[in-house]
Every structure is written in structure tokens, then in C-alpha cells.
Amino acid sequence: MFKYRSQINNVVTTNNPLKDTVEYFMVQCNKTEWIREAIILNKFKTDQFVWIDFGIYQFYEQEFKENIEMHFERDLTCLSMKNYNKIRFPSIWPIEEFKNIDKSKHSVLWFFPGSLFGGNKKIF
């Protein structure tokens, strides 16, 4: 996507302009491409692929006030042992809430947080 950066001059209005830059959105959009490339290489000969980035830790810092590392390690261990036939990802809001949001009042709606997703290679 970065080869097209010079063609993008449309800036999104956001309540966090220091984070929500065009380059940031490009990285978010490219994560599925990086997973696809990992699937093609498949160095570990696996059917399951998961994207986990450092952004996921922010969730744990907000959600858990104590034993953050314990919760983090527990969830990542659990995630690494599951097999999925579909793509799985966490959401910020329940889908019912997302459907009812007045989208005209929001510039960026983060339904999919982007720090964690995965599933079976056949789905990607």
C-alpha cells in the first residue's frame, strides 16, 4: 500500500490525529496482506495463523488493573492452542451496538481493533 501513499491526499477527521494518520491506516489495512505472505511461506507447516501485535497489550492495561502479565500470558497460550475453521477477531463493541451507532457523528469507527485476528489458512 505504501507505494500508493503519494496518491492519497484525503485526511480523515478523527479525535486522535496523532495516531490516526494515513500511514497508520495503511498499516492496519496491510496486516491481512502480511498474514497472506506468511501463509504462502508457511515455514512451520501449520494450518492456523494469528496476527498479534503490540497494540493488544493496551487492552490488557485498560481491562486488568492487576496481574496484567498473567492474563496476557494465559490468553495468548489459549489462543495458540485453538484451531479455527473461520477467521476470528475480537470486536470493540457488540455488533448490535455497532449497527445502531449514528455513523454521521463519527469519523473513525473502530469495530475491529486490528491487534489480534487469525484462523485457518484456507479462509485467508
DSSP file (Angstrom, degrees, kcal/mol; ACC not computed):
  #  RESIDUE AA STRUCTURE BP1 BP2  ACC     N-H-->O    O-->H-N    N-H-->O    O-->H-N    TCO  KAPPA ALPHA  PHI   PSI    X-CA   Y-CA   Z-CA
    1    1 A M    >         0   0    0      0, 0.0     3,-2.0     0, 0.0     4,-0.2   0.000 360.0 360.0 360.0 -28.3    0.0    0.0    0.0
    2    2 A F  G >   +     0   0    0      1,-0.3     3,-1.5     2,-0.2     4,-0.3   0.768 360.0  67.3 -65.5 -23.4    2.8    2.4    0.7
    3    3 A K  G 3  S+     0   0    0      1,-0.3    -1,-0.3     2,-0.1     3,-0.2   0.716 101.9  49.8 -68.0 -16.6    3.7    2.7   -3.0
    4    4 A Y  G X  S+     0   0    0     -3,-2.0     3,-1.7     1,-0.2     4,-0.5   0.371  78.7 104.4 -97.8   3.1    0.3    4.5   -3.4
    5    5 A R  G X  S+     0   0    0     -3,-1.5     3,-1.6     1,-0.3    -1,-0.2   0.862  74.6  57.7 -54.6 -41.0    0.9    6.9   -0.5
    6    6 A S  G 3  S+     0   0    0     -4,-0.3    -1,-0.3     1,-0.3    -2,-0.1   0.710 101.7  57.3 -65.5 -19.3    1.6    9.8   -2.8
    7    7 A Q  G <  S+     0   0    0     -3,-1.7     2,-0.7    -4,-0.0    -1,-0.3   0.555  90.3  85.2 -87.1  -8.2   -1.8    9.4   -4.4
    8    8 A I    <   +     0   0    0     -3,-1.6    14,-0.1    -4,-0.5    -1,-0.0  -0.842  35.8 148.7-100.4 116.3   -3.7    9.8   -1.1
    9    9 A N        +     0   0    0     -2,-0.7     2,-0.6     2,-0.0    -1,-0.1   0.325  41.4 106.5-123.3   4.4   -4.4   13.3   -0.1
   10   10 A N        -     0   0    0     12,-0.0     2,-0.4     2,-0.0    -2,-0.0  -0.767  53.7-161.2 -88.6 119.4   -7.7   12.7    1.7
   11   11 A V        -     0   0    0     -2,-0.6     2,-0.3    10,-0.0    10,-0.1  -0.854  14.4-128.6-104.8 135.7   -7.2   13.0    5.5
   12   12 A V        -     0   0    0     -2,-0.4     2,-0.5     8,-0.2    96,-0.1  -0.628  18.2-125.1 -82.9 135.9   -9.7   11.5    7.9
   13   13 A T        +     0   0    0     -2,-0.3     2,-0.3    94,-0.1    -1,-0.0  -0.700  46.2 161.6 -77.7 128.8  -11.2   13.7   10.6
   14   14 A T        -     0   0    0     -2,-0.5    92,-0.0    93,-0.1     0, 0.0  -0.964  53.2-124.1-147.3 158.4  -10.5   11.9   13.9
   15   15 A N  S    S+     0   0    0     -2,-0.3     3,-0.1     1,-0.2    -2,-0.0   0.467 112.3  46.3 -83.6  -0.3  -10.4   12.6   17.6
   16   16 A N    >>  +     0   0    0      1,-0.1     4,-3.0     4,-0.1     3,-1.0  -0.511  64.0 161.6-136.9  67.9   -6.8   11.2   17.7
   17   17 A P  T 34 S+     0   0    0      0, 0.0    -1,-0.1     0, 0.0    -2,-0.1   0.723  72.3  62.3 -66.4 -21.3   -5.0   12.8   14.7
   18   18 A L  T 34 S+     0   0    0      1,-0.1     3,-0.2    -3,-0.1    -2,-0.0   0.838 118.7  27.0 -71.9 -30.1   -1.5   12.0   16.0
   19   19 A K  T <4 S+     0   0    0     -3,-1.0     2,-2.3     1,-0.2     5,-0.2   0.870 111.6  66.5 -93.0 -46.9   -2.3    8.3   15.9
   20   20 A D  S  < S+     0   0    0     -4,-3.0    -8,-0.2     4,-0.1    -1,-0.2  -0.393  70.9 145.5 -82.9  65.7   -4.9    8.1   13.1
   21   21 A T     >  -     0   0    0     -2,-2.3     4,-2.2    -3,-0.2     5,-0.2  -0.481  65.6-105.3 -93.6 168.3   -2.7    9.1   10.2
   22   22 A V  H  > S+     0   0    0      1,-0.2     4,-2.2     2,-0.2     5,-0.1   0.909 123.8  52.6 -58.1 -42.2   -2.9    7.8    6.6
   23   23 A E  H  > S+     0   0    0      1,-0.2     4,-2.2     2,-0.2    -1,-0.2   0.898 107.1  52.0 -63.1 -40.1    0.3    5.8    7.3
   24   24 A Y  H  > S+     0   0    0      1,-0.2     4,-2.4     2,-0.2    -1,-0.2   0.927 110.0  48.4 -61.2 -45.2   -1.4    4.2   10.4
   25   25 A F  H  X S+     0   0    0     -4,-2.2     4,-2.5     1,-0.2    -1,-0.2   0.865 108.4  55.1 -64.3 -35.1   -4.5    3.3    8.3
   26   26 A M  H  X S+     0   0    0     -4,-2.2     4,-1.8     2,-0.2    -1,-0.2   0.918 108.1  48.2 -63.2 -42.8   -2.2    1.8    5.7
   27   27 A V  H  X S+     0   0    0     -4,-2.2     4,-0.9     2,-0.2    -2,-0.2   0.932 110.9  51.2 -62.6 -45.2   -0.5   -0.4    8.3
   28   28 A Q  H >< S+     0   0    0     -4,-2.4     3,-0.7     1,-0.2     4,-0.4   0.924 113.1  45.2 -58.0 -44.9   -3.9   -1.5    9.6
   29   29 A C  H 3< S+     0   0    0     -4,-2.5     3,-0.5     1,-0.2     4,-0.4   0.794 109.6  56.0 -69.2 -28.4   -5.1   -2.4    6.1
   30   30 A N  H 3X S+     0   0    0     -4,-1.8     4,-2.1     1,-0.2     3,-0.4   0.604  81.5  87.4 -83.6 -11.0   -1.9   -4.2    5.3
   31   31 A K  H <X S+     0   0    0     -4,-0.9     4,-2.0    -3,-0.7    -1,-0.2   0.882  88.2  51.0 -58.1 -39.6   -2.0   -6.7    8.2
   32   32 A T  H  > S+     0   0    0     -3,-0.5     4,-2.2    -4,-0.4    -1,-0.3   0.850 108.1  53.4 -67.4 -31.7   -4.1   -9.2    6.3
   33   33 A E  H  > S+     0   0    0     -3,-0.4     4,-2.3    -4,-0.4    -2,-0.2   0.896 107.3  50.8 -67.6 -39.7   -1.6   -9.0    3.4
   34   34 A W  H  X S+     0   0    0     -4,-2.1     4,-2.0     2,-0.2    -2,-0.2   0.880 109.9  50.2 -65.4 -37.1    1.3   -9.8    5.8
   35   35 A I  H  X S+     0   0    0     -4,-2.0     4,-2.4     2,-0.2    -2,-0.2   0.919 108.9  52.3 -64.6 -42.4   -0.7  -12.8    7.1
   36   36 A R  H  X S+     0   0    0     -4,-2.2     4,-2.1     1,-0.2    -2,-0.2   0.911 109.1  49.8 -59.2 -42.7   -1.2  -13.9    3.5
   37   37 A E  H  X S+     0   0    0     -4,-2.3     4,-2.1     1,-0.2    -1,-0.2   0.887 109.9  50.7 -63.8 -38.4    2.5  -13.7    2.8
   38   38 A A  H  X S+     0   0    0     -4,-2.0     4,-3.4     2,-0.2     5,-0.3   0.879 108.6  52.6 -65.8 -37.3    3.2  -15.7    6.0
   39   39 A I  H  < S+     0   0    0     -4,-2.4    -2,-0.2     2,-0.2    -1,-0.2   0.902 108.1  50.6 -64.5 -41.1    0.7  -18.4    4.8
   40   40 A I  H  < S+     0   0    0     -4,-2.1    -2,-0.2     1,-0.2    -1,-0.2   0.920 117.1  39.7 -62.8 -43.8    2.5  -18.6    1.4
   41   41 A L  H  < S+     0   0    0     -4,-2.1    -2,-0.2    -5,-0.1    -1,-0.2   0.924  80.4 174.4 -70.1 -45.0    5.9  -19.1    3.2
   42   42 A N    ><  +     0   0    0     -4,-3.4     3,-1.6    -5,-0.2    -3,-0.1   0.840   0.4 174.5  37.3  57.3    4.4  -21.3    5.9
   43   43 A K  T 3  S+     0   0    0     -5,-0.3    -1,-0.1     1,-0.3    -4,-0.1   0.727  76.1  46.3 -63.6 -23.3    7.7  -22.1    7.4
   44   44 A F  T 3  S-     0   0    0      2,-0.1    -1,-0.3     0, 0.0    -2,-0.1   0.325 105.7-125.5-103.6   7.6    6.2  -24.1   10.3
   45   45 A K    <   +     0   0    0     -3,-1.6     2,-0.3     1,-0.2    -2,-0.1   0.919  57.2 150.3  51.3  53.7    3.8  -26.1    8.1
   46   46 A T        -     0   0    0      1,-0.1    -1,-0.2     2,-0.1    -2,-0.1  -0.787  50.4-150.3-115.1 157.3    0.7  -25.1   10.0
   47   47 A D  S    S+     0   0    0     -2,-0.3    74,-3.2    73,-0.1     2,-0.4   0.608  80.7  73.5 -95.2 -16.6   -3.0  -24.6    9.1
   48   48 A Q  E     -A  120   0A   0     72,-0.2     2,-0.4    73,-0.1    72,-0.2  -0.832  57.9-177.8-106.8 135.7   -3.6  -21.9   11.7
   49   49 A F  E     -A  119   0A   0     70,-2.6    70,-2.5    -2,-0.4     2,-0.4  -0.992   1.7-174.0-132.7 140.9   -2.3  -18.3   11.5
   50   50 A V  E     -A  118   0A   0     -2,-0.4     2,-0.6    68,-0.2    68,-0.3  -0.998  15.8-149.0-136.6 135.0   -2.7  -15.5   14.0
   51   51 A W  E     +A  117   0A   0     66,-3.7    66,-1.6    -2,-0.4     2,-0.4  -0.920  24.9 168.4 -99.3 122.9   -1.7  -11.8   13.9
   52   52 A I  E     +A  116   0A   0     -2,-0.6     2,-0.3    64,-0.2    64,-0.2  -0.985   6.9 178.4-132.8 122.8   -0.8  -10.4   17.3
   53   53 A D    >   -     0   0    0     62,-2.1     3,-2.0    -2,-0.4     4,-0.3  -0.757  45.7 -97.0-120.9 173.3    0.8   -7.0   17.6
   54   54 A F  T >  S+     0   0    0      1,-0.3     3,-1.3    -2,-0.3     4,-0.4   0.715 111.8  76.3 -61.2 -21.9    2.0   -4.9   20.5
   55   55 A G  T >> S+     0   0    0      1,-0.3     3,-1.0     2,-0.2     4,-0.6   0.754  80.5  70.7 -60.9 -24.4   -1.2   -2.9   20.4
   56   56 A I  H X> S+     0   0    0     -3,-2.0     4,-1.1    59,-0.3     3,-0.7   0.807  85.8  66.6 -64.7 -28.7   -3.1   -5.8   22.1
   57   57 A Y  H <> S+     0   0    0     -3,-1.3     4,-2.2    -4,-0.3    -1,-0.3   0.807  89.0  65.6 -65.3 -27.9   -1.3   -5.1   25.3
   58   58 A Q  H <> S+     0   0    0     -3,-1.0     4,-1.9    -4,-0.4    -1,-0.2   0.887  97.7  55.1 -59.6 -38.3   -3.1   -1.7   25.6
   59   59 A F  H <X S+     0   0    0     -3,-0.7     4,-3.1    -4,-0.6     5,-0.3   0.930 107.7  48.5 -59.1 -45.9   -6.3   -3.7   26.0
   60   60 A Y  H  X S+     0   0    0     -4,-1.1     4,-2.3     1,-0.2    -1,-0.2   0.870 108.9  52.9 -65.8 -36.8   -4.8   -5.6   28.9
   61   61 A E  H  < S+     0   0    0     -4,-2.2    -1,-0.2     1,-0.2    -2,-0.2   0.865 116.9  39.1 -65.3 -35.0   -3.6   -2.5   30.6
   62   62 A Q  H  < S+     0   0    0     -4,-1.9    -2,-0.2    -5,-0.2    -1,-0.2   0.864 121.5  42.0 -80.5 -38.3   -7.1   -1.0   30.4
   63   63 A E  H  < S+     0   0    0     -4,-3.1     2,-0.5    -5,-0.2    -3,-0.2   0.884 116.2  42.7 -80.1 -41.0   -9.0   -4.1   31.2
   64   64 A F     <  -     0   0    0     -4,-2.3    -1,-0.2    -5,-0.3     4,-0.1  -0.927  51.8-177.1-115.5 126.3   -7.0   -5.6   34.0
   65   65 A K  S    S+     0   0    0     -2,-0.5     2,-0.3     1,-0.1     3,-0.2   0.714  76.3  37.9 -90.8 -22.9   -5.6   -3.5   36.8
   66   66 A E  S    S+     0   0    0      1,-0.2    -1,-0.1     2,-0.1     0, 0.0  -0.920 117.4  13.0-127.2 153.4   -3.8   -6.4   38.5
   67   67 A N     >  +     0   0    0     -2,-0.3     4,-2.1     1,-0.1     5,-0.2   0.857  67.7 161.8  54.3  41.4   -1.9   -9.4   37.2
   68   68 A I  H  > S+     0   0    0      1,-0.2     4,-2.6     2,-0.2     5,-0.2   0.923  72.4  49.6 -57.5 -46.8   -1.8   -8.0   33.6
   69   69 A E  H  > S+     0   0    0      1,-0.2     4,-2.8     2,-0.2     5,-0.2   0.879 108.5  53.2 -62.7 -38.4    1.1  -10.3   32.6
   70   70 A M  H  > S+     0   0    0      2,-0.2     4,-2.4     1,-0.2    -1,-0.2   0.933 112.2  43.8 -62.9 -46.3   -0.7  -13.3   34.0
   71   71 A H  H  X S+     0   0    0     -4,-2.1     4,-2.5     2,-0.2     5,-0.2   0.907 114.4  51.0 -63.8 -42.1   -3.9  -12.6   32.0
   72   72 A F  H  X S+     0   0    0     -4,-2.6     4,-2.3    -5,-0.2     5,-0.2   0.945 113.0  43.8 -60.9 -50.6   -1.9  -11.8   28.9
   73   73 A E  H  X S+     0   0    0     -4,-2.8     4,-2.3     1,-0.2     5,-0.2   0.905 113.2  52.4 -63.8 -42.3    0.1  -15.0   29.0
   74   74 A R  H  X S+     0   0    0     -4,-2.4     4,-2.3    -5,-0.2    -1,-0.2   0.931 112.4  44.4 -59.0 -47.6   -3.0  -17.1   29.8
   75   75 A D  H  X S+     0   0    0     -4,-2.5     4,-2.6     2,-0.2    -1,-0.2   0.889 113.7  48.8 -69.1 -39.5   -4.9  -15.7   26.8
   76   76 A L  H  X S+     0   0    0     -4,-2.3     4,-2.0    -5,-0.2    -1,-0.2   0.884 111.9  49.9 -68.0 -36.8   -2.0  -16.0   24.3
   77   77 A T  H  X S+     0   0    0     -4,-2.3     4,-0.7    -5,-0.2    -2,-0.2   0.929 112.7  47.0 -64.8 -44.5   -1.4  -19.6   25.4
   78   78 A C  H >X S+     0   0    0     -4,-2.3     3,-1.0    -5,-0.2     4,-0.5   0.923 111.3  51.8 -61.2 -45.2   -5.1  -20.4   25.0
   79   79 A L  H >< S+     0   0    0     -4,-2.6     3,-1.0     1,-0.3    -1,-0.2   0.877 105.8  54.6 -59.9 -39.4   -5.1  -18.7   21.6
   80   80 A S  H 3< S+     0   0    0     -4,-2.0    -1,-0.3     1,-0.2    -2,-0.2   0.660 107.3  51.4 -72.1 -14.5   -2.1  -20.7   20.4
   81   81 A M  H << S+     0   0    0     -3,-1.0     2,-0.3    -4,-0.7    -1,-0.2   0.490  92.3  90.6-100.5  -4.3   -3.8  -24.0   21.2
   82   82 A K    <<  -     0   0    0     -3,-1.0     2,-0.5    -4,-0.5   -34,-0.0  -0.653  59.8-150.2 -96.3 149.4   -7.1  -23.4   19.4
   83   83 A N        -     0   0    0     -2,-0.3     2,-0.4   -35,-0.0    37,-0.0  -0.968  14.0-168.9-116.0 133.2   -8.0  -24.4   15.9
   84   84 A Y        -     0   0    0     -2,-0.5    36,-0.1     1,-0.1     4,-0.1  -0.942  23.0-159.7-122.6 142.7  -10.5  -22.3   13.9
   85   85 A N  S    S+     0   0    0     -2,-0.4     2,-0.3    34,-0.1    -1,-0.1   0.507  83.7  42.1 -93.0  -7.1  -12.1  -23.1   10.6
   86   86 A K  S    S-     0   0    0     36,-0.0    34,-0.4    37,-0.0     2,-0.4  -0.796 100.0 -84.7-128.9 170.6  -13.0  -19.4   10.1
   87   87 A I        -     0   0    0     -2,-0.3     2,-0.4    32,-0.2    32,-0.3  -0.654  47.2-163.0 -76.7 134.6  -11.3  -16.1   10.6
   88   88 A R  B     +B  118   0A   0     30,-3.9    30,-2.3    -2,-0.4    -4,-0.0  -0.949  16.9 160.0-122.2 140.0  -11.7  -14.9   14.2
   89   89 A F        -     0   0    0     -2,-0.4    28,-0.2    28,-0.2     2,-0.1  -0.982  35.8-114.0-154.7 149.6  -11.2  -11.5   15.6
   90   90 A P        -     0   0    0      0, 0.0     2,-0.3     0, 0.0    24,-0.3  -0.413  29.1-144.6 -76.9 159.5  -12.2   -9.5   18.7
   91   91 A S        -     0   0    0     21,-0.2    21,-0.2     1,-0.1    20,-0.1  -0.914  14.3-140.6-123.3 155.4  -14.5   -6.6   18.4
   92   92 A I  S    S+     0   0    0     19,-2.3    19,-0.1    -2,-0.3    -1,-0.1   0.859  90.5  23.2 -79.5 -37.2  -14.6   -3.4   20.4
   93   93 A W  S    S-     0   0    0     18,-0.3    -1,-0.1    17,-0.1     2,-0.1  -0.890  94.0 -94.6-124.2 155.2  -18.4   -3.3   20.5
   94   94 A P    >>  -     0   0    0      0, 0.0     4,-1.9     0, 0.0     3,-0.8  -0.483  41.9-117.7 -62.1 143.6  -21.1   -5.9   20.2
   95   95 A I  H 3> S+     0   0    0      1,-0.3     4,-2.1     2,-0.2     5,-0.2   0.819 113.8  59.9 -57.6 -33.2  -22.2   -6.0   16.6
   96   96 A E  H 3> S+     0   0    0      1,-0.2     4,-1.0     2,-0.2    -1,-0.3   0.908 106.6  46.8 -62.1 -41.2  -25.8   -4.9   17.6
   97   97 A E  H X> S+     0   0    0     -3,-0.8     3,-0.5     1,-0.2     4,-0.5   0.907 109.6  54.0 -65.1 -41.6  -24.4   -1.7   19.1
   98   98 A F  H >< S+     0   0    0     -4,-1.9     3,-0.9     1,-0.2    -2,-0.2   0.883 104.8  54.1 -61.2 -40.3  -22.3   -1.1   16.0
   99   99 A K  H 3< S+     0   0    0     -4,-2.1    -1,-0.2     1,-0.2    -2,-0.2   0.808 110.6  47.0 -63.9 -29.5  -25.3   -1.3   13.7
  100  100 A N  H << S+     0   0    0     -4,-1.0    -1,-0.2    -3,-0.5    -2,-0.2   0.410  83.1 116.2 -96.8   1.4  -27.2    1.3   15.8
  101  101 A I  S << S-     0   0    0     -3,-0.9     2,-1.4    -4,-0.5     3,-0.1  -0.480  75.0-116.9 -72.5 138.3  -24.4    3.9   16.1
  102  102 A D    >   -     0   0    0      1,-0.2     3,-1.8    -2,-0.2     4,-0.2  -0.634  31.9-169.8 -74.2  96.6  -25.1    7.2   14.4
  103  103 A K  G >  S+     0   0    0     -2,-1.4     3,-1.0     1,-0.3    -1,-0.2   0.679  76.9  70.3 -68.0 -18.2  -22.2    7.0   11.9
  104  104 A S  G 3  S+     0   0    0      1,-0.2    -1,-0.3    -3,-0.1    -2,-0.1   0.693  97.4  52.7 -71.7 -16.5  -22.6   10.6   10.8
  105  105 A K  G <  S+     0   0    0     -3,-1.8     2,-0.4     2,-0.0    -1,-0.2   0.450 104.1  65.8 -96.1  -1.8  -21.3   11.7   14.2
  106  106 A H    <   -     0   0    0     -3,-1.0     3,-0.2    -4,-0.2   -92,-0.1  -0.942  52.1-171.2-123.6 141.6  -18.1    9.6   14.0
  107  107 A S  S    S+     0   0    0     -2,-0.4     2,-0.4     1,-0.3    -1,-0.1   0.797  84.4  27.9 -96.4 -35.7  -15.2    9.8   11.6
  108  108 A V        -     0   0    0    -96,-0.1     2,-0.6     2,-0.0    -1,-0.3  -0.988  65.6-167.9-129.1 121.8  -13.5    6.6   12.6
  109  109 A L        -     0   0    0     -2,-0.4     2,-1.6    -3,-0.2     3,-0.3  -0.926   7.5-159.6-111.0 108.8  -15.4    3.6   13.9
  110  110 A W        +     0   0    0     -2,-0.6   -18,-0.2     1,-0.2   -17,-0.1  -0.567  34.9 146.3 -90.9  74.5  -13.0    1.0   15.3
  111  111 A F  S    S+     0   0    0     -2,-1.6   -19,-2.3     1,-0.2   -18,-0.3   0.927  74.4  44.4 -70.2 -45.0  -15.2   -2.1   15.3
  112  112 A F  S    S-     0   0    0     -3,-0.3    -1,-0.2   -21,-0.2   -21,-0.2  -0.896  75.5-158.0-101.4 115.2  -12.2   -4.3   14.6
  113  113 A P        -     0   0    0      0, 0.0    -1,-0.1     0, 0.0   -22,-0.1   0.781  20.3-144.2 -69.5 -26.2   -9.2   -3.3   16.8
  114  114 A G  S    S+     0   0    0      2,-0.3     3,-0.1   -24,-0.3   -58,-0.1   0.280  73.5  98.7  88.3 -12.8   -6.6   -4.8   14.5
  115  115 A S  S    S+     0   0    0      1,-0.2   -62,-2.1   -60,-0.1     2,-0.3   0.665  88.8  28.2 -82.8 -15.2   -4.2   -6.0   17.1
  116  116 A L  E     +A   52   0A   0    -64,-0.2    -2,-0.3   -26,-0.1     2,-0.3  -0.961  66.6 129.0-151.2 125.5   -5.4   -9.6   17.0
  117  117 A F  E     +A   51   0A   0    -66,-1.6   -66,-3.7    -2,-0.3     2,-0.3  -0.953  17.3 140.0-163.7 161.8   -7.0  -11.8   14.4
  118  118 A G  E     +AB  50  88A   0    -30,-2.3   -30,-3.9    -2,-0.3     2,-0.3  -0.989   3.8 145.9 179.1-175.7   -6.5  -15.3   12.9
  119  119 A G  E     -A   49   0A   0    -70,-2.5   -70,-2.6    -2,-0.3   -32,-0.2  -0.984  55.5 -17.3 156.4-162.5   -7.9  -18.5   11.7
  120  120 A N  E >>  -A   48   0A   0    -34,-0.4     3,-1.5    -2,-0.3     4,-1.0  -0.499  52.3-129.0 -77.6 140.3   -7.4  -21.3    9.2
  121  121 A K  T 34 S+     0   0    0    -74,-3.2    -1,-0.1     1,-0.3   -73,-0.1   0.762 104.9  65.7 -60.7 -26.8   -5.1  -20.6    6.2
  122  122 A K  T 34 S+     0   0    0    -75,-0.3    -1,-0.3     1,-0.2   -37,-0.1   0.777  99.7  52.0 -67.7 -25.5   -7.8  -21.8    3.8
  123  123 A I  T <4        0   0    0     -3,-1.5    -1,-0.2     1,-0.2    -2,-0.2   0.836 360.0 360.0 -79.7 -34.8  -10.0  -18.8    4.7
  124  124 A F     <        0   0    0     -4,-1.0    -1,-0.2    -3,-0.1    -2,-0.2   0.498 360.0 360.0 -69.7 360.0   -7.3  -16.2    4.1
